[in-house]
Amino acid sequence: MKLEGIHHVTAITADAPGNVDFYARVLGLRLVKKTVNQDDPTVYHLFYADEEGSAGADITFFEYPGARRGRAGAGMVHRVVFRVADDSALSFWADRLSGEGIDARREGDSLLFEDPEGLGLELRAVQTEDTPLVAKSPDIPAEFAIQGFDEVRAFTRDPDKSRGFLEDVLGFEARDEDGWEVRGENRGGQYVYDSAESLGTPGAGTVHHVAFASPMHDHGAWQQRVAEAGAHPTPVIDRFYFRSIYFREPSGVLFEIATIGPGFDSDEPKETLGERLSLPPAFEHLREQIEPRLTPISNPRKPAEVSG
């Protein structure tokens, strides 16, 4: 069995309207699902991705209004790395971010910056045979658009603590001393550790968990493999748009293995993804109680025509 790279990354925001403005307008991602946290349906779960809502392009946020700013530390993901096509794309983004008053610094083939709540982000020029996962934002030329995930970076006190689990149980392939490639038949990405001695503080601007992608037919076997390794995974949880198991790897980072599919078009057409509050069937009867409690948000990105 092989995991198909990064499925999604989920973080925390205290400000859903500002979050939508940054990820949908500034970064040009498509808001593909406006729903609720299925473990706490009083708060949003917002999903941004490419035009199709593909696994591998999907950064998501739980909104806890008024939450204090968090700080990444050992046992937490601290940076999310997206792909772009080339150096000219990095130049485009440097100018665009500067125009928004966002500080960004160039390091080799990358552009590093933070979202408005301090979440570490990176755009990296990557040569790959993986399909570009692109959102069709009207004011971002397609050749410069974000193309999906390349890497997540986490803090740990000791990378060797997790090495055996990552390689022997999850099938990560060592790339260097503190980094691994996660690649299946169709897609791949990287998982990398940086050193940190102190623990972090969860809150706005921090990552809650990182999910890796599994074909549907392998998902139950992954749950069994992780359990046999002593990592205490949850049972398989049906999230309606995909199925999930959760567990902590030995350095403390919360991992999820999520299925590729059924997909975000399970309850609304691709042409109108994210335009209304979607509630999985188990929560639909609570709509009248849930909807008035959620922060009003307006998507600044006009829907784009979906091919296929």
Buried (B, 14 or more C-beta within 10 A) or exposed (E): EBBBBBBBBBBBBBBBBBBBBBBBBBBBBBBBBBBBBBEEBEBBBBBBBBBBBBBBBBBBBBBBBEBEEBBBBBBBBBBBBBBBBEEEBBEBBBEBBEEBEBEBEEEEBBBBBBBBBBBBBBBBBBEBEBEBBBBBBEEBEEEBBBBBBBBBBBBBBEBEBBBEBBEEBBBBBEEEEBBBBBBBEBBBBBBBBBEBEEBBEBBBBBBBBBBBBBBEEBBEEBBEBBBEBEBEBEEBBBBBBBBBBBBBBBBBBBBBBBBBBBBBBBBBEBEEBBBEBBBBEEBEEEEEEBEEEBEEBEBEBEBBEBEE
